[in-house]
Structures are given as structure tokens and as C-alpha cells.
Amino acid sequence: MKKNWLIVDDSKVIRGIARGILHDLGFETDEAEDGKEALAACAKKMPDAVLLDWNMPVMNGIEFLKELRAMPGGKTPKVFFCTTENDMSHITQALETGADEFIMKPFDAEILSSKVALQGLA
């Protein structure tokens, strides 16, 4: 059975790029435009992994991650923060909140596939 990713980003372009790369790697994907929409998706079907933007309207990535990790089964998905926020304080905050990996935008297939392999999802 294919692993399922939830792509959470307010940019339709970024979601499309990530979806294409993840499909090429053999994954299924679902999408959400913000953290609140993503939580609703997780309540319906917990993904195997989440590609998560930081800056989004309604609910940002850190708020979503805190809520996800508190949900039943919410400690299971691998969470890949994918953002332009690349200073050490943001990276530290993401990892301390429960992220498994940090990817800087812009990213490409090589970067994403290597991070996926590092987390044992390939």
C-alpha cells in the first residue's frame, strides 16, 4: 500500500510542485491550504507524512504541529517543515515542537527525495 502525504501550504504552486515530486516517488497525496484545514484532513485520515509550510493564514505551521501531535495517532506521521524561515531559531522551534525534518524553500526533487530517504520513507 502506498504511503500517503498531506501537503499543507497556502501556495497552490508549492502544493503542485510537491505533489508532482511525491507522486514521482510513488506516494499518494492530499492537500490543505492552512493548518485548520489540515487538522480536519488528519481527523478523517491520518497521513504517513506531512509536508508543512510555516507561514499560512488561519493557523500557521507551528500551531498545526502542536495540535497534530496532541491528536490520537498524531505522533505517528513524519513531519517535514518546508519554509523560507531558515534562521536557527525557527529550525530549533520546529524541531522542538515535533518536526522530524526541515526543508528550505525553494526545494527540488533531489532535496525532497533525499530528506524522504533520510526519514526511512523511500
N, C-alpha and C positions, 0 to 999 in steps of 0.2 A: 504494500500500500504506500502510495506517495505521501511524503511529509507535506504538511500544509503550513504556509506562511501567511501572516497577517501584515500587510504593508500599511503603515499609519503615517500619512503625510498630507498636509493641506495642499501640496502642489500635485496637480494631475499629471504634469510632465514627469516628475520624480517617480510617482507611482507607476507610470507607464514604463519607464526605463527599468525600474527594479523588477516589475512583473516580467518583462521580457528576459532579463538575465536569469531570474529564478526559474522561469519555465524552461529555458535552455538547459538549466542544471537539473531538470527533472522534477521540480516541485510544483505543487498546486498553490494558488494564491487567492486570498481575499483582500479587500481593501477597505480602509476607513479614512475619512478626511480629518478627523480630530480624535482626541483621547476619549471623549464621551461616546462617540460612535464606535470606537474600537472596543471599549468595555462591553457595550451591548453585543458586539460580534463575539467576544470571548465568552460571554454568558451563554450564548447559543451553542458555540463550538470552540473549545479551547484549541488554539493553534499549537503546532510544534515549535514555531519560532515567530518572532515579531521583529520587523524592521521598523524602527521608531524614530520619528522626527522629534526635535526638541521644541521648536517654536511653532505652535499651532493655536488657532482661536479655540474658544470654548473650554478646552482642557489641554494643557501642554504635556509634553512627553514625560516629565518627571512626575507630575500629578497622576498621569495614567499608570506609570510604572508602580507607584506606591499602591494604587488601587488594585492593579493586576496581581501583585504579589500577595495581597490580602485576601483575594478570592479563593474559593475552593479549587484546587488544581492549578492555581496561578503561579506557583513556584516552579512548575514544570517547563514552560516554554523558554527557549533561549531567546534573550532579548538583545538585539543589535541596535544600539543608538546610532543614528545616521544623521549628522548635523554639521552645520558650519561653525558651531560653538566648539572651538578646538583648543581653548586655553586649559591649563592643568586643573583649575578649579572646577570647570564644567565636567571634564573627564572623571575626576575624582568623585564629584557628586553623583554622576550617572552610575559609576561602579558601586559606590556605597549604597545607592538606592536599590540596586539589584540587577543592573545591566550586566550581561555576560561579555559584551564586545562593544567596541567603539569604532565607528567608521566615519571618516571625514568626507564631507561633500566638497567638490564633486567626486564621485566614485565611478568605477568602471567594472566590467565583468571580471577582470583579473583580480581586482581588490576584493570584490564581494565573494567570489568563489574561494579565494584563499582564506578569508575570515570564516566562511561556512565550513571549510575543511578543518580549520583550527578548532572549531567547536564540535567536530565529530558528526556533522550533519550531512556531509557529502556522500 
